[in-house]
Amino acid sequence: MAFPVAACTTGHPDTRQAPQPRQSPSPSPATATAAPNAARPFVLKPPELDADETLAGRQEMTSGNASIAYSKGRKGDALSVAVSCQGEGKIKVVVRSAHVFFSQPCVADKNSTNYNQIDLTGADRNGVASVEAPSAVRWSMTIGHGAPVQKESHQEG
């Protein structure tokens, strides 16, 4: 099952669509392994970054709205925003310093993870990512910096 990765609306004129989704959401079971008859709550862990990326900010499992501050990267770095969610509804992530937002549908009994790499001006500054989410949706986020994904170029000859 594939989910849309990014969206752009006229409600945010200074906001652009995240240009480099690197991985489509991959649903996985949201139930924790537990002994029979033991009720253990599911813990939604923040997504991992690629090995060549540097951690800039992280939010453990949360529900409802929240803002996550992140540290600046080096000039030329891309900003990576990885979000996992579980619960019925949709979350919206806004990264104002990079003028980007995206929404992500969440499913009641699945863990949906979405990874976006933003290769825009503003990724080399401190910033804040804001999340709007229904109270029934649990989510976690990891923000990092790293080299932008190189686009393929075609040469004739």
C-alpha positions in Angstrom: 0.0 0.0 0.0 1.5 3.3 -1.0 0.7 6.7 0.7 1.2 10.2 -0.8 4.4 11.7 0.5 4.1 15.4 0.2 1.5 18.0 -0.6 1.3 21.7 -1.2 -1.7 23.9 -0.6 -2.6 27.5 -1.3 -3.0 28.1 2.4 0.7 28.4 2.8 2.0 30.7 0.0 5.6 30.6 1.3 5.6 26.9 1.5 7.0 24.5 -1.1 6.5 20.8 -1.5 9.3 18.6 -0.1 11.2 17.7 -3.3 13.2 14.6 -2.5 11.1 11.8 -0.9 13.6 9.0 -0.7 11.5 6.2 0.7 7.8 5.5 0.5 6.0 4.6 3.7 6.4 1.0 4.7 3.6 -0.2 7.0 4.6 -2.6 9.7 2.6 -4.2 12.5 2.1 -1.9 15.4 1.6 -4.5 18.1 4.4 -5.1 20.6 5.5 -8.6 21.2 4.1 -9.6 24.6 3.4 -12.7 26.6 -0.1 -14.0 26.2 -2.7 -12.1 28.3 -0.2 -9.3 28.9 -1.3 -5.9 27.8 1.7 -3.8 26.8 1.3 -0.5 25.0 3.0 -0.1 21.6 5.9 2.2 21.7 6.5 4.2 18.4 10.3 4.8 18.2 11.7 7.7 16.2 12.9 6.6 12.7 16.6 6.0 12.2 18.7 8.2 9.9 21.0 6.9 7.2 24.6 6.2 8.5 26.0 9.2 6.7 23.6 11.7 8.3 24.0 13.7 11.5 21.3 13.9 14.1 19.8 17.4 14.4 16.7 16.8 16.4 14.4 14.0 17.7 11.0 13.7 19.2 10.0 10.5 21.1 6.5 9.1 20.8 4.0 12.0 21.1 0.3 12.6 20.4 -1.4 15.8 19.3 0.5 18.9 18.2 4.1 19.7 19.0 7.2 21.6 17.7 10.7 20.1 17.5 13.7 22.4 17.4 16.7 21.2 15.3 20.3 22.3 15.0 21.9 23.8 11.9 23.8 21.8 9.4 26.8 22.7 7.3 26.4 24.8 4.2 25.3 22.6 1.3 23.7 20.0 3.6 20.2 18.8 3.0 17.7 18.5 5.8 16.2 15.1 6.4 12.8 14.7 8.1 11.7 11.2 9.0 8.3 10.7 10.7 6.6 7.6 12.0 2.9 7.6 13.0 0.2 5.2 14.1 -3.5 5.9 14.7 -6.4 6.9 12.5 -5.9 10.3 10.9 -3.4 12.5 9.1 -0.5 14.5 10.4 0.9 17.7 8.9 4.6 18.6 9.2 5.7 22.2 8.6 9.4 23.2 8.4 9.1 27.0 8.2 12.8 27.9 7.9 13.0 25.7 4.7 9.5 26.8 3.5 8.3 23.2 3.2 5.4 21.2 4.5 4.0 17.7 3.9 1.2 15.6 5.2 1.2 11.9 6.1 -1.8 9.6 6.5 -1.7 7.4 9.5 -3.4 4.0 10.0 -5.0 2.7 13.2 -3.2 -0.6 13.4 0.0 0.1 11.3 3.2 2.0 11.8 3.6 4.3 8.7 7.1 5.9 8.2 7.9 8.7 5.7 11.4 10.0 5.0 11.9 13.3 3.2 15.1 15.0 2.2 14.9 18.7 1.7 17.6 20.2 -0.4 16.7 23.9 -0.2 18.2 27.0 1.2 17.6 27.2 4.9 18.8 23.7 5.8 22.0 25.2 7.2 20.2 27.2 9.9 18.7 26.2 13.2 15.0 25.7 12.8 11.7 24.2 14.1 9.5 21.5 12.6 5.9 21.8 13.7 3.5 18.8 13.7 -0.3 19.1 13.7 -1.9 15.8 14.6 -5.2 14.5 16.0 -5.0 13.4 19.6 -5.7 9.8 18.5 -2.5 9.7 16.4 0.8 8.8 18.0 3.9 9.9 16.1 7.7 10.3 16.5 10.2 12.2 14.4 13.9 12.3 13.6 15.6 15.3 11.9 19.1 15.1 10.4 21.6 16.7 8.1 23.6 15.1 5.3 24.8 15.4 1.7 21.9 15.8 -0.7 21.0 12.9 -2.9 22.6 13.3 -6.3 20.2 13.5 -9.2 21.0 11.3 -12.2 22.3 13.2 -15.2 22.2 11.9 -18.7 25.1 12.6 -21.1 25.0 12.1 -24.8 28.0 10.8 -26.6 
